[in-house]
Each structure stands twice: as C-alpha cells, then as structure tokens.
Amino acid sequence: MCGAGRVLVNGQEAKPAKEIGPGDTLRLSYATRNMDIEVITVPVSSKYFKNLPEELYRVISDKRMPQEDF
C-alpha cells in the first residue's frame, strides 16, 4: 500500500520502511474505504506480536465510499 501512495503517516506519504511510534496517525486508503488509525504502542520484537489489536492501535475513523465512487 505504501508503494502505491495509499498510506499517510501524520499527513505525509509514507515509504514502506517508514518507522512509526506511539501517537502517530495513519491514513489507509483502500479502494472502497479510508481508515484513520492512531498508534498506541509498537512491539519491541516479534515475540510481542501476541498483543491484541486494541492494545496496538485505535481506529479514529472508518469511512466507506459509496458504490458509485469506485
């Protein structure tokens, strides 16, 4: 998604290797919806990926596009 310009971090287009941290906001632009997400925490290593999604991020908004827009 980053390579296609569909991810914004704090309002700026993100490259695939962009580092994110707590407090950052992400906009994910799908074909049929836009999601705004706030990062709560980033696991230190892969062994911490057992966290539940609600511990890692919070969805600020999830707007679906009307059928005729795509």
All heavy atoms as TSV, in Angstrom:
chain	resi	resn	atom	element	x	y	z
A	1	MET	N	N	0.825	-1.192	0.000
A	1	MET	CA	C	0.000	0.000	0.000
A	1	MET	C	C	0.873	1.262	0.000
A	1	MET	O	O	0.507	2.249	-0.616
A	1	MET	CB	C	-0.938	-0.001	1.198
A	1	MET	CG	C	-2.088	-0.994	1.087
A	1	MET	SD	S	-3.237	-0.932	2.488
A	1	MET	CE	C	-4.042	0.623	2.213
A	2	CYS	N	N	2.002	1.218	0.718
A	2	CYS	CA	C	2.884	2.389	0.740
A	2	CYS	C	C	3.416	2.682	-0.658
A	2	CYS	O	O	3.452	3.842	-1.075
A	2	CYS	CB	C	4.049	2.157	1.689
A	2	CYS	SG	S	3.619	2.158	3.427
A	3	GLY	N	N	3.843	1.654	-1.369
A	3	GLY	CA	C	4.378	1.833	-2.706
A	3	GLY	C	C	3.377	2.439	-3.665
A	3	GLY	O	O	3.748	3.098	-4.638
A	4	ALA	N	N	2.107	2.244	-3.401
A	4	ALA	CA	C	1.041	2.780	-4.247
A	4	ALA	C	C	0.577	4.155	-3.768
A	4	ALA	O	O	-0.364	4.724	-4.318
A	4	ALA	CB	C	-0.138	1.816	-4.286
A	5	GLY	N	N	1.207	4.704	-2.727
A	5	GLY	CA	C	0.821	6.023	-2.220
A	5	GLY	C	C	-0.479	6.021	-1.443
A	5	GLY	O	O	-1.135	7.047	-1.321
A	6	ARG	N	N	-0.845	4.866	-0.883
A	6	ARG	CA	C	-2.131	4.757	-0.184
A	6	ARG	C	C	-2.017	4.837	1.335
A	6	ARG	O	O	-2.980	4.604	2.045
A	6	ARG	CB	C	-2.803	3.441	-0.570
A	6	ARG	CG	C	-3.186	3.411	-2.033
A	6	ARG	CD	C	-3.725	2.052	-2.422
A	6	ARG	NE	N	-4.482	2.186	-3.632
A	6	ARG	CZ	C	-5.766	1.905	-3.734
A	6	ARG	NH1	N	-6.427	1.463	-2.695
A	6	ARG	NH2	N	-6.382	2.070	-4.873
A	7	VAL	N	N	-0.810	5.151	1.841
A	7	VAL	CA	C	-0.613	5.257	3.285
A	7	VAL	C	C	-0.015	6.625	3.603
A	7	VAL	O	O	1.000	7.014	3.027
A	7	VAL	CB	C	0.330	4.155	3.814
A	7	VAL	CG1	C	0.558	4.317	5.314
A	7	VAL	CG2	C	-0.217	2.771	3.504
A	8	LEU	N	N	-0.662	7.339	4.498
A	8	LEU	CA	C	-0.140	8.601	5.002
A	8	LEU	C	C	0.190	8.421	6.481
A	8	LEU	O	O	-0.598	7.828	7.226
A	8	LEU	CB	C	-1.160	9.731	4.855
A	8	LEU	CG	C	-1.676	10.056	3.460
A	8	LEU	CD1	C	-2.708	11.176	3.533
A	8	LEU	CD2	C	-0.537	10.447	2.538
A	9	VAL	N	N	1.345	8.923	6.899
A	9	VAL	CA	C	1.718	8.928	8.310
A	9	VAL	C	C	1.827	10.385	8.723
A	9	VAL	O	O	2.614	11.140	8.154
A	9	VAL	CB	C	3.048	8.179	8.553
A	9	VAL	CG1	C	3.455	8.283	10.016
A	9	VAL	CG2	C	2.926	6.715	8.142
A	10	ASN	N	N	1.004	10.766	9.665
A	10	ASN	CA	C	0.946	12.159	10.129
A	10	ASN	C	C	0.754	13.119	8.955
A	10	ASN	O	O	1.354	14.187	8.888
A	10	ASN	CB	C	2.194	12.515	10.930
A	10	ASN	CG	C	2.344	11.658	12.170
A	10	ASN	OD1	O	1.358	11.310	12.817
A	10	ASN	ND2	N	3.555	11.289	12.500
A	11	GLY	N	N	-0.080	12.703	7.988
A	11	GLY	CA	C	-0.442	13.551	6.870
A	11	GLY	C	C	0.537	13.557	5.710
A	11	GLY	O	O	0.309	14.235	4.719
A	12	GLN	N	N	1.636	12.793	5.810
A	12	GLN	CA	C	2.624	12.754	4.737
A	12	GLN	C	C	2.705	11.347	4.162
A	12	GLN	O	O	2.624	10.362	4.893
A	12	GLN	CB	C	3.996	13.183	5.250
A	12	GLN	CG	C	4.007	14.607	5.748
A	12	GLN	CD	C	5.388	15.041	6.209
A	12	GLN	OE1	O	6.277	14.233	6.394
A	12	GLN	NE2	N	5.564	16.339	6.378
A	13	GLU	N	N	2.907	11.270	2.837
A	13	GLU	CA	C	3.001	9.976	2.165
A	13	GLU	C	C	4.146	9.164	2.766
A	13	GLU	O	O	5.242	9.682	2.990
A	13	GLU	CB	C	3.237	10.196	0.675
A	13	GLU	CG	C	2.987	8.959	-0.149
A	13	GLU	CD	C	2.997	9.262	-1.631
A	13	GLU	OE1	O	2.252	10.157	-2.067
A	13	GLU	OE2	O	3.772	8.593	-2.337
A	14	ALA	N	N	3.884	7.888	3.035
A	14	ALA	CA	C	4.868	7.033	3.710
A	14	ALA	C	C	5.502	6.042	2.741
A	14	ALA	O	O	4.834	5.489	1.877
A	14	ALA	CB	C	4.186	6.270	4.840
A	15	LYS	N	N	6.793	5.827	2.925
A	15	LYS	CA	C	7.511	4.793	2.192
A	15	LYS	C	C	7.399	3.499	2.991
A	15	LYS	O	O	7.130	3.519	4.195
A	15	LYS	CB	C	8.965	5.198	2.007
A	15	LYS	CG	C	9.121	6.406	1.106
A	15	LYS	CD	C	10.569	6.741	0.877
A	15	LYS	CE	C	10.669	7.951	-0.047
A	15	LYS	NZ	N	12.044	8.306	-0.325
A	16	PRO	N	N	7.625	2.324	2.356
A	16	PRO	CA	C	7.463	1.048	3.059
A	16	PRO	C	C	8.281	0.908	4.346
A	16	PRO	O	O	7.843	0.248	5.276
A	16	PRO	CB	C	7.889	0.015	2.019
A	16	PRO	CG	C	7.576	0.660	0.711
A	16	PRO	CD	C	7.884	2.125	0.928
A	17	ALA	N	N	9.458	1.499	4.438
A	17	ALA	CA	C	10.307	1.341	5.621
A	17	ALA	C	C	10.081	2.425	6.677
A	17	ALA	O	O	10.832	2.521	7.643
A	17	ALA	CB	C	11.767	1.333	5.204
A	18	LYS	N	N	9.047	3.234	6.521
A	18	LYS	CA	C	8.768	4.326	7.457
A	18	LYS	C	C	8.578	3.783	8.863
A	18	LYS	O	O	7.781	2.875	9.101
A	18	LYS	CB	C	7.507	5.076	7.011
A	18	LYS	CG	C	7.016	6.127	7.964
A	18	LYS	CD	C	7.903	7.333	7.966
A	18	LYS	CE	C	7.302	8.421	8.851
A	18	LYS	NZ	N	8.277	9.434	9.155
A	19	GLU	N	N	9.336	4.322	9.811
A	19	GLU	CA	C	9.169	3.916	11.205
A	19	GLU	C	C	8.028	4.721	11.811
A	19	GLU	O	O	7.870	5.904	11.543
A	19	GLU	CB	C	10.454	4.150	11.987
A	19	GLU	CG	C	11.550	3.190	11.585
A	19	GLU	CD	C	12.724	3.225	12.536
A	19	GLU	OE1	O	12.530	3.531	13.730
A	19	GLU	OE2	O	13.826	2.933	12.074
A	20	ILE	N	N	7.238	4.045	12.628
A	20	ILE	CA	C	6.127	4.698	13.308
A	20	ILE	C	C	6.279	4.497	14.800
A	20	ILE	O	O	6.988	3.600	15.258
A	20	ILE	CB	C	4.757	4.165	12.832
A	20	ILE	CG1	C	4.651	2.663	13.059
A	20	ILE	CG2	C	4.518	4.506	11.374
A	20	ILE	CD1	C	3.274	2.099	12.850
A	21	GLY	N	N	5.603	5.350	15.552
A	21	GLY	CA	C	5.676	5.255	17.002
A	21	GLY	C	C	4.366	5.670	17.634
A	21	GLY	O	O	3.443	6.129	16.959
A	22	PRO	N	N	4.273	5.514	18.939
A	22	PRO	CA	C	3.066	5.902	19.655
A	22	PRO	C	C	2.707	7.355	19.373
A	22	PRO	O	O	3.571	8.225	19.325
A	22	PRO	CB	C	3.442	5.702	21.129
A	22	PRO	CG	C	4.527	4.670	21.091
A	22	PRO	CD	C	5.295	4.951	19.833
A	23	GLY	N	N	1.425	7.589	19.125
A	23	GLY	CA	C	0.936	8.925	18.846
A	23	GLY	C	C	0.857	9.248	17.364
A	23	GLY	O	O	0.196	10.208	16.988
A	24	ASP	N	N	1.534	8.468	16.515
A	24	ASP	CA	C	1.450	8.699	15.070
A	24	ASP	C	C	0.058	8.343	14.571
A	24	ASP	O	O	-0.601	7.459	15.114
A	24	ASP	CB	C	2.470	7.846	14.310
A	24	ASP	CG	C	3.886	8.363	14.437
A	24	ASP	OD1	O	4.068	9.552	14.763
A	24	ASP	OD2	O	4.827	7.571	14.192
A	25	THR	N	N	-0.390	9.060	13.541
A	25	THR	CA	C	-1.666	8.731	12.911
A	25	THR	C	C	-1.399	8.246	11.498
A	25	THR	O	O	-0.531	8.761	10.801
A	25	THR	CB	C	-2.614	9.945	12.872
A	25	THR	OG1	O	-1.985	11.026	12.188
A	25	THR	CG2	C	-3.014	10.377	14.280
A	26	LEU	N	N	-2.141	7.232	11.103
A	26	LEU	CA	C	-2.019	6.647	9.776
A	26	LEU	C	C	-3.347	6.761	9.059
A	26	LEU	O	O	-4.400	6.584	9.676
A	26	LEU	CB	C	-1.661	5.159	9.867
A	26	LEU	CG	C	-0.245	4.792	10.259
A	26	LEU	CD1	C	0.007	5.068	11.711
A	26	LEU	CD2	C	0.010	3.345	9.951
A	27	ARG	N	N	-3.298	7.073	7.778
A	27	ARG	CA	C	-4.489	7.016	6.929
A	27	ARG	C	C	-4.229	5.917	5.903
A	27	ARG	O	O	-3.255	5.957	5.164
A	27	ARG	CB	C	-4.782	8.311	6.216
A	27	ARG	CG	C	-5.878	8.072	5.135
A	27	ARG	CD	C	-6.519	9.298	4.671
A	27	ARG	NE	N	-7.482	9.674	5.708
A	27	ARG	CZ	C	-8.316	10.681	5.575
A	27	ARG	NH1	N	-8.318	11.423	4.504
A	27	ARG	NH2	N	-9.169	10.960	6.538
A	28	LEU	N	N	-5.098	4.925	5.884
A	28	LEU	CA	C	-5.033	3.825	4.932
A	28	LEU	C	C	-6.150	4.030	3.930
A	28	LEU	O	O	-7.318	4.065	4.302
A	28	LEU	CB	C	-5.196	2.483	5.648
A	28	LEU	CG	C	-4.261	2.255	6.841
A	28	LEU	CD1	C	-4.599	0.938	7.528
A	28	LEU	CD2	C	-2.816	2.282	6.407
A	29	SER	N	N	-5.783	4.179	2.655
A	29	SER	CA	C	-6.765	4.441	1.606
A	29	SER	C	C	-6.952	3.189	0.758
A	29	SER	O	O	-6.089	2.850	-0.055
A	29	SER	CB	C	-6.313	5.606	0.729
A	29	SER	OG	O	-6.213	6.778	1.490
A	30	TYR	N	N	-8.054	2.498	0.999
A	30	TYR	CA	C	-8.424	1.330	0.211
A	30	TYR	C	C	-9.306	1.795	-0.948
A	30	TYR	O	O	-9.731	2.947	-0.984
A	30	TYR	CB	C	-9.211	0.334	1.074
A	30	TYR	CG	C	-8.428	-0.234	2.230
A	30	TYR	CD1	C	-8.480	0.360	3.488
A	30	TYR	CD2	C	-7.642	-1.361	2.069
A	30	TYR	CE1	C	-7.770	-0.165	4.558
A	30	TYR	CE2	C	-6.935	-1.896	3.131
A	30	TYR	CZ	C	-7.002	-1.296	4.372
A	30	TYR	OH	O	-6.298	-1.812	5.425
A	31	ALA	N	N	-9.607	0.896	-1.858
A	31	ALA	CA	C	-10.461	1.250	-2.994
A	31	ALA	C	C	-11.856	1.665	-2.546
A	31	ALA	O	O	-12.471	2.531	-3.160
A	31	ALA	CB	C	-10.545	0.080	-3.968
A	32	THR	N	N	-12.357	1.062	-1.487
A	32	THR	CA	C	-13.735	1.313	-1.073
A	32	THR	C	C	-13.868	1.999	0.284
A	32	THR	O	O	-14.973	2.189	0.767
A	32	THR	CB	C	-14.525	-0.006	-1.013
A	32	THR	OG1	O	-13.889	-0.877	-0.077
A	32	THR	CG2	C	-14.588	-0.651	-2.376
A	33	ARG	N	N	-12.729	2.344	0.931
A	33	ARG	CA	C	-12.828	2.983	2.244
A	33	ARG	C	C	-11.520	3.656	2.628
A	33	ARG	O	O	-10.465	3.333	2.103
A	33	ARG	CB	C	-13.241	1.988	3.303
A	33	ARG	CG	C	-12.188	0.954	3.624
A	33	ARG	CD	C	-12.771	-0.222	4.337
A	33	ARG	NE	N	-12.364	-0.282	5.719
A	33	ARG	CZ	C	-12.376	-1.403	6.425
A	33	ARG	NH1	N	-12.794	-2.528	5.882
A	33	ARG	NH2	N	-12.001	-1.399	7.665
A	34	ASN	N	N	-11.620	4.582	3.558
A	34	ASN	CA	C	-10.465	5.237	4.173
A	34	ASN	C	C	-10.532	4.996	5.667
A	34	ASN	O	O	-11.585	5.176	6.279
A	34	ASN	CB	C	-10.468	6.742	3.915
A	34	ASN	CG	C	-10.162	7.092	2.483
A	34	ASN	OD1	O	-9.362	6.436	1.835
A	34	ASN	ND2	N	-10.794	8.130	1.981
A	35	MET	N	N	-9.401	4.600	6.243
A	35	MET	CA	C	-9.320	4.399	7.688
A	35	MET	C	C	-8.255	5.309	8.263
A	35	MET	O	O	-7.160	5.422	7.707
A	35	MET	CB	C	-8.948	2.951	8.016
A	35	MET	CG	C	-10.005	1.936	7.702
A	35	MET	SD	S	-9.483	0.266	8.175
A	35	MET	CE	C	-9.534	0.423	9.954
A	36	ASP	N	N	-8.576	5.952	9.383
A	36	ASP	CA	C	-7.603	6.725	10.139
A	36	ASP	C	C	-7.352	5.981	11.444
A	36	ASP	O	O	-8.302	5.621	12.156
A	36	ASP	CB	C	-8.119	8.135	10.421
A	36	ASP	CG	C	-8.232	8.960	9.153
A	36	ASP	OD1	O	-7.304	8.905	8.327
A	36	ASP	OD2	O	-9.247	9.660	8.993
A	37	ILE	N	N	-6.071	5.759	11.736
A	37	ILE	CA	C	-5.670	4.947	12.884
A	37	ILE	C	C	-4.635	5.707	13.696
A	37	ILE	O	O	-3.745	6.340	13.135
A	37	ILE	CB	C	-5.069	3.610	12.390
A	37	ILE	CG1	C	-6.135	2.795	11.662
A	37	ILE	CG2	C	-4.454	2.820	13.533
A	37	ILE	CD1	C	-5.584	1.581	10.957
A	38	GLU	N	N	-4.729	5.608	15.019
A	38	GLU	CA	C	-3.711	6.169	15.915
A	38	GLU	C	C	-2.913	5.011	16.507
A	38	GLU	O	O	-3.483	4.049	17.018
A	38	GLU	CB	C	-4.355	6.971	17.045
A	38	GLU	CG	C	-3.333	7.514	18.013
A	38	GLU	CD	C	-3.959	8.221	19.202
A	38	GLU	OE1	O	-5.185	8.132	19.396
A	38	GLU	OE2	O	-3.200	8.861	19.939
A	39	VAL	N	N	-1.588	5.111	16.443
A	39	VAL	CA	C	-0.712	4.092	17.004
A	39	VAL	C	C	-0.652	4.288	18.513
A	39	VAL	O	O	-0.373	5.393	18.990
A	39	VAL	CB	C	0.705	4.178	16.396
A	39	VAL	CG1	C	1.627	3.148	17.038
A	39	VAL	CG2	C	0.652	4.002	14.891
A	40	ILE	N	N	-0.910	3.227	19.269
A	40	ILE	CA	C	-0.832	3.279	20.729
A	40	ILE	C	C	0.553	2.818	21.188
A	40	ILE	O	O	1.196	3.462	21.998
A	40	ILE	CB	C	-1.939	2.425	21.379
A	40	ILE	CG1	C	-3.300	3.006	21.021
A	40	ILE	CG2	C	-1.752	2.338	22.883
A	40	ILE	CD1	C	-4.475	2.150	21.436
A	41	THR	N	N	1.003	1.688	20.660
A	41	THR	CA	C	2.328	1.163	21.009
A	41	THR	C	C	2.841	0.329	19.848
A	41	THR	O	O	2.059	-0.150	19.026
A	41	THR	CB	C	2.277	0.328	22.309
A	41	THR	OG1	O	3.606	0.006	22.711
A	41	THR	CG2	C	1.487	-0.947	22.139
A	42	VAL	N	N	4.153	0.179	19.790
A	42	VAL	CA	C	4.791	-0.646	18.766
A	42	VAL	C	C	5.578	-1.725	19.499
A	42	VAL	O	O	6.423	-1.401	20.355
A	42	VAL	CB	C	5.732	0.195	17.874
A	42	VAL	CG1	C	6.447	-0.681	16.860
A	42	VAL	CG2	C	4.949	1.299	17.176
A	43	PRO	N	N	5.329	-3.011	19.208
A	43	PRO	CA	C	6.068	-4.084	19.881
A	43	PRO	C	C	7.576	-3.940	19.653
A	43	PRO	O	O	8.022	-3.561	18.575
A	43	PRO	CB	C	5.546	-5.359	19.221
A	43	PRO	CG	C	4.229	-4.972	18.637
A	43	PRO	CD	C	4.358	-3.523	18.259
A	44	VAL	N	N	8.357	-4.255	20.693
A	44	VAL	CA	C	9.808	-4.148	20.617
A	44	VAL	C	C	10.395	-5.227	19.717
A	44	VAL	O	O	11.335	-4.990	18.989
A	44	VAL	CB	C	10.416	-4.232	22.035
A	44	VAL	CG1	C	11.929	-4.136	21.989
A	44	VAL	CG2	C	9.831	-3.147	22.921
A	45	SER	N	N	9.825	-6.421	19.765
A	45	SER	CA	C	10.295	-7.511	18.906
A	45	SER	C	C	9.118	-8.382	18.501
A	45	SER	O	O	8.019	-8.252	19.036
A	45	SER	CB	C	11.358	-8.348	19.617
A	45	SER	OG	O	10.775	-9.176	20.603
A	46	SER	N	N	9.373	-9.284	17.582
A	46	SER	CA	C	8.290	-10.120	17.051
A	46	SER	C	C	7.679	-11.028	18.106
A	46	SER	O	O	6.537	-11.451	17.967
A	46	SER	CB	C	8.782	-10.942	15.866
A	46	SER	OG	O	9.828	-11.793	16.268
A	47	LYS	N	N	8.386	-11.337	19.176
A	47	LYS	CA	C	7.793	-12.194	20.213
A	47	LYS	C	C	6.658	-11.490	20.956
A	47	LYS	O	O	5.887	-12.102	21.646
A	47	LYS	CB	C	8.852	-12.705	21.175
A	47	LYS	CG	C	9.450	-11.675	22.087
A	47	LYS	CD	C	10.486	-12.315	22.989
A	47	LYS	CE	C	11.072	-11.303	23.937
A	47	LYS	NZ	N	12.053	-11.911	24.821
A	48	TYR	N	N	6.566	-10.170	20.797
A	48	TYR	CA	C	5.497	-9.407	21.436
A	48	TYR	C	C	4.279	-9.242	20.548
A	48	TYR	O	O	3.360	-8.528	20.891
A	48	TYR	CB	C	6.007	-8.031	21.871
A	48	TYR	CG	C	7.056	-8.112	22.953
A	48	TYR	CD1	C	8.392	-7.887	22.658
A	48	TYR	CD2	C	6.713	-8.443	24.256
A	48	TYR	CE1	C	9.365	-7.980	23.648
A	48	TYR	CE2	C	7.669	-8.534	25.251
A	48	TYR	CZ	C	8.993	-8.300	24.932
A	48	TYR	OH	O	9.943	-8.397	25.908
A	49	PHE	N	N	4.237	-9.886	19.397
A	49	PHE	CA	C	3.101	-9.746	18.497
A	49	PHE	C	C	1.874	-10.488	19.000
A	49	PHE	O	O	0.897	-10.621	18.307
A	49	PHE	CB	C	3.445	-10.187	17.074
A	49	PHE	CG	C	4.216	-9.152	16.316
A	49	PHE	CD1	C	5.477	-9.426	15.837
A	49	PHE	CD2	C	3.684	-7.900	16.094
A	49	PHE	CE1	C	6.196	-8.468	15.146
A	49	PHE	CE2	C	4.389	-6.932	15.403
A	49	PHE	CZ	C	5.657	-7.222	14.930
A	50	LYS	N	N	1.910	-10.949	20.216
A	50	LYS	CA	C	0.748	-11.608	20.805
A	50	LYS	C	C	-0.259	-10.580	21.301
A	50	LYS	O	O	-1.335	-10.924	21.726
A	50	LYS	CB	C	1.189	-12.520	21.951
A	50	LYS	CG	C	2.076	-13.657	21.494
A	50	LYS	CD	C	2.571	-14.481	22.651
A	50	LYS	CE	C	3.528	-15.550	22.134
A	50	LYS	NZ	N	4.164	-16.271	23.204
A	51	ASN	N	N	0.116	-9.293	21.246
A	51	ASN	CA	C	-0.792	-8.229	21.674
A	51	ASN	C	C	-2.072	-8.257	20.854
A	51	ASN	O	O	-2.058	-8.566	19.674
A	51	ASN	CB	C	-0.149	-6.852	21.490
A	51	ASN	CG	C	1.052	-6.650	22.365
A	51	ASN	OD1	O	2.036	-7.376	22.240
A	51	ASN	ND2	N	0.996	-5.667	23.223
A	52	LEU	N	N	-3.155	-7.898	21.479
A	52	LEU	CA	C	-4.421	-7.745	20.782
A	52	LEU	C	C	-4.397	-6.433	20.013
A	52	LEU	O	O	-3.739	-5.467	20.432
A	52	LEU	CB	C	-5.569	-7.744	21.787
A	52	LEU	CG	C	-5.734	-9.034	22.594
A	52	LEU	CD1	C	-6.779	-8.849	23.682
A	52	LEU	CD2	C	-6.104	-10.187	21.692
A	53	PRO	N	N	-5.105	-6.359	18.887
A	53	PRO	CA	C	-5.099	-5.124	18.086
A	53	PRO	C	C	-5.448	-3.878	18.890
A	53	PRO	O	O	-4.835	-2.831	18.703
A	53	PRO	CB	C	-6.142	-5.394	17.002
A	53	PRO	CG	C	-6.191	-6.865	16.882
A	53	PRO	CD	C	-5.899	-7.396	18.270
A	54	GLU	N	N	-6.404	-3.983	19.809
A	54	GLU	CA	C	-6.808	-2.799	20.574
A	54	GLU	C	C	-5.709	-2.304	21.517
A	54	GLU	O	O	-5.768	-1.187	22.012
A	54	GLU	CB	C	-8.120	-3.032	21.336
A	54	GLU	CG	C	-8.085	-4.172	22.301
A	54	GLU	CD	C	-8.545	-5.503	21.711
A	54	GLU	OE1	O	-8.676	-5.618	20.492
A	54	GLU	OE2	O	-8.757	-6.435	22.495
A	55	GLU	N	N	-4.680	-3.125	21.755
A	55	GLU	CA	C	-3.545	-2.688	22.553
A	55	GLU	C	C	-2.499	-1.972	21.696
A	55	GLU	O	O	-1.647	-1.271	22.223
A	55	GLU	CB	C	-2.885	-3.889	23.234
A	55	GLU	CG	C	-3.778	-4.591	24.232
A	55	GLU	CD	C	-3.174	-5.882	24.743
A	55	GLU	OE1	O	-2.242	-6.409	24.097
A	55	GLU	OE2	O	-3.635	-6.372	25.774
A	56	LEU	N	N	-2.552	-2.174	20.381
A	56	LEU	CA	C	-1.557	-1.618	19.466
A	56	LEU	C	C	-2.022	-0.340	18.777
A	56	LEU	O	O	-1.217	0.555	18.537
A	56	LEU	CB	C	-1.192	-2.657	18.399
A	56	LEU	CG	C	-0.632	-3.975	18.907
A	56	LEU	CD1	C	-0.454	-4.948	17.754
A	56	LEU	CD2	C	0.686	-3.743	19.629
A	57	TYR	N	N	-3.311	-0.260	18.448
A	57	TYR	CA	C	-3.815	0.904	17.715
A	57	TYR	C	C	-5.282	1.138	18.027
A	57	TYR	O	O	-5.959	0.286	18.572
A	57	TYR	CB	C	-3.623	0.742	16.203
A	57	TYR	CG	C	-4.407	-0.402	15.598
A	57	TYR	CD1	C	-5.703	-0.211	15.138
A	57	TYR	CD2	C	-3.860	-1.668	15.487
A	57	TYR	CE1	C	-6.436	-1.243	14.591
A	57	TYR	CE2	C	-4.583	-2.713	14.946
A	57	TYR	CZ	C	-5.857	-2.494	14.494
A	57	TYR	OH	O	-6.579	-3.535	13.953
A	58	ARG	N	N	-5.727	2.351	17.660
A	58	ARG	CA	C	-7.133	2.718	17.848
A	58	ARG	C	C	-7.635	3.286	16.526
A	58	ARG	O	O	-6.973	4.136	15.913
A	58	ARG	CB	C	-7.202	3.764	18.959
A	58	ARG	CG	C	-8.448	4.533	19.096
A	58	ARG	CD	C	-8.373	5.475	20.291
A	58	ARG	NE	N	-7.762	6.743	19.990
A	58	ARG	CZ	C	-8.428	7.787	19.505
A	58	ARG	NH1	N	-9.717	7.701	19.257
A	58	ARG	NH2	N	-7.811	8.921	19.260
A	59	VAL	N	N	-8.795	2.806	16.082
A	59	VAL	CA	C	-9.401	3.318	14.855
A	59	VAL	C	C	-10.091	4.638	15.167
A	59	VAL	O	O	-10.971	4.694	16.018
A	59	VAL	CB	C	-10.399	2.300	14.246
A	59	VAL	CG1	C	-11.087	2.890	13.021
A	59	VAL	CG2	C	-9.695	1.001	13.899
A	60	ILE	N	N	-9.645	5.688	14.505
A	60	ILE	CA	C	-10.235	7.011	14.698
A	60	ILE	C	C	-11.471	7.156	13.822
A	60	ILE	O	O	-12.501	7.643	14.257
A	60	ILE	CB	C	-9.209	8.115	14.374
A	60	ILE	CG1	C	-8.014	8.004	15.318
A	60	ILE	CG2	C	-9.849	9.489	14.454
A	60	ILE	CD1	C	-6.832	8.861	14.917
A	61	SER	N	N	-11.345	6.741	12.550
A	61	SER	CA	C	-12.499	6.768	11.656
A	61	SER	C	C	-12.346	5.687	10.596
A	61	SER	O	O	-11.242	5.268	10.261
A	61	SER	CB	C	-12.670	8.139	10.987
A	61	SER	OG	O	-11.627	8.372	10.073
A	62	ASP	N	N	-13.475	5.233	10.111
A	62	ASP	CA	C	-13.531	4.203	9.064
A	62	ASP	C	C	-14.674	4.589	8.134
A	62	ASP	O	O	-15.831	4.322	8.437
A	62	ASP	CB	C	-13.759	2.838	9.688
A	62	ASP	CG	C	-13.677	1.695	8.694
A	62	ASP	OD1	O	-13.486	1.949	7.481
A	62	ASP	OD2	O	-13.793	0.529	9.128
A	63	LYS	N	N	-14.327	5.276	7.046
A	63	LYS	CA	C	-15.348	5.791	6.134
A	63	LYS	C	C	-15.388	4.957	4.860
A	63	LYS	O	O	-14.399	4.840	4.155
A	63	LYS	CB	C	-15.056	7.247	5.790
A	63	LYS	CG	C	-15.118	8.158	6.981
A	63	LYS	CD	C	-14.825	9.570	6.600
A	63	LYS	CE	C	-14.823	10.444	7.855
A	63	LYS	NZ	N	-14.395	11.787	7.584
A	64	ARG	N	N	-16.543	4.386	4.596
A	64	ARG	CA	C	-16.735	3.605	3.372
A	64	ARG	C	C	-17.218	4.535	2.261
A	64	ARG	O	O	-17.969	5.456	2.508
A	64	ARG	CB	C	-17.731	2.498	3.607
A	64	ARG	CG	C	-17.220	1.529	4.658
A	64	ARG	CD	C	-18.029	0.257	4.692
A	64	ARG	NE	N	-17.524	-0.608	5.738
A	64	ARG	CZ	C	-16.595	-1.548	5.548
A	64	ARG	NH1	N	-16.080	-1.714	4.355
A	64	ARG	NH2	N	-16.195	-2.297	6.539
A	65	MET	N	N	-16.730	4.278	1.058
A	65	MET	CA	C	-17.103	5.080	-0.092
A	65	MET	C	C	-18.417	4.558	-0.664
A	65	MET	O	O	-18.644	3.345	-0.696
A	65	MET	CB	C	-16.035	4.981	-1.188
A	65	MET	CG	C	-14.660	5.290	-0.690
A	65	MET	SD	S	-14.517	6.999	-0.252
A	65	MET	CE	C	-12.826	7.262	-0.664
A	66	PRO	N	N	-19.271	5.437	-1.157
A	66	PRO	CA	C	-20.491	4.983	-1.825
A	66	PRO	C	C	-20.131	4.151	-3.054
A	66	PRO	O	O	-19.085	4.377	-3.679
A	66	PRO	CB	C	-21.185	6.282	-2.234
A	66	PRO	CG	C	-20.578	7.339	-1.380
A	66	PRO	CD	C	-19.189	6.887	-1.062
A	67	GLN	N	N	-20.960	3.187	-3.399
A	67	GLN	CA	C	-20.721	2.282	-4.528
A	67	GLN	C	C	-20.354	3.009	-5.815
A	67	GLN	O	O	-19.497	2.575	-6.539
A	67	GLN	CB	C	-21.970	1.413	-4.780
A	67	GLN	CG	C	-22.241	0.412	-3.699
A	67	GLN	CD	C	-21.485	-0.880	-3.927
A	67	GLN	OE1	O	-20.847	-1.090	-4.943
A	67	GLN	NE2	N	-21.544	-1.762	-2.941
A	68	GLU	N	N	-21.008	4.118	-6.105
A	68	GLU	CA	C	-20.781	4.797	-7.386
A	68	GLU	C	C	-19.406	5.488	-7.435
A	68	GLU	O	O	-18.983	5.895	-8.498
A	68	GLU	CB	C	-21.881	5.805	-7.689
A	68	GLU	CG	C	-22.049	6.925	-6.676
A	68	GLU	CD	C	-22.962	6.583	-5.503
A	68	GLU	OE1	O	-23.495	5.455	-5.450
A	68	GLU	OE2	O	-23.153	7.438	-4.630
A	69	ASP	N	N	-18.699	5.630	-6.303
A	69	ASP	CA	C	-17.412	6.307	-6.286
A	69	ASP	C	C	-16.252	5.423	-6.723
A	69	ASP	O	O	-15.167	5.902	-6.962
A	69	ASP	CB	C	-17.115	6.876	-4.902
A	69	ASP	CG	C	-17.955	8.112	-4.604
A	69	ASP	OD1	O	-18.648	8.583	-5.536
A	69	ASP	OD2	O	-17.901	8.590	-3.470
A	70	PHE	N	N	-16.443	4.109	-6.802
A	70	PHE	CA	C	-15.313	3.255	-7.182
A	70	PHE	C	C	-15.607	2.391	-8.349
A	70	PHE	O	O	-16.452	2.288	-9.019
A	70	PHE	CB	C	-14.799	2.420	-6.018
A	70	PHE	CG	C	-15.775	1.464	-5.433
A	70	PHE	CD1	C	-15.859	0.166	-5.881
A	70	PHE	CD2	C	-16.631	1.865	-4.402
A	70	PHE	CE1	C	-16.758	-0.724	-5.305
A	70	PHE	CE2	C	-17.513	0.980	-3.830
A	70	PHE	CZ	C	-17.567	-0.312	-4.292
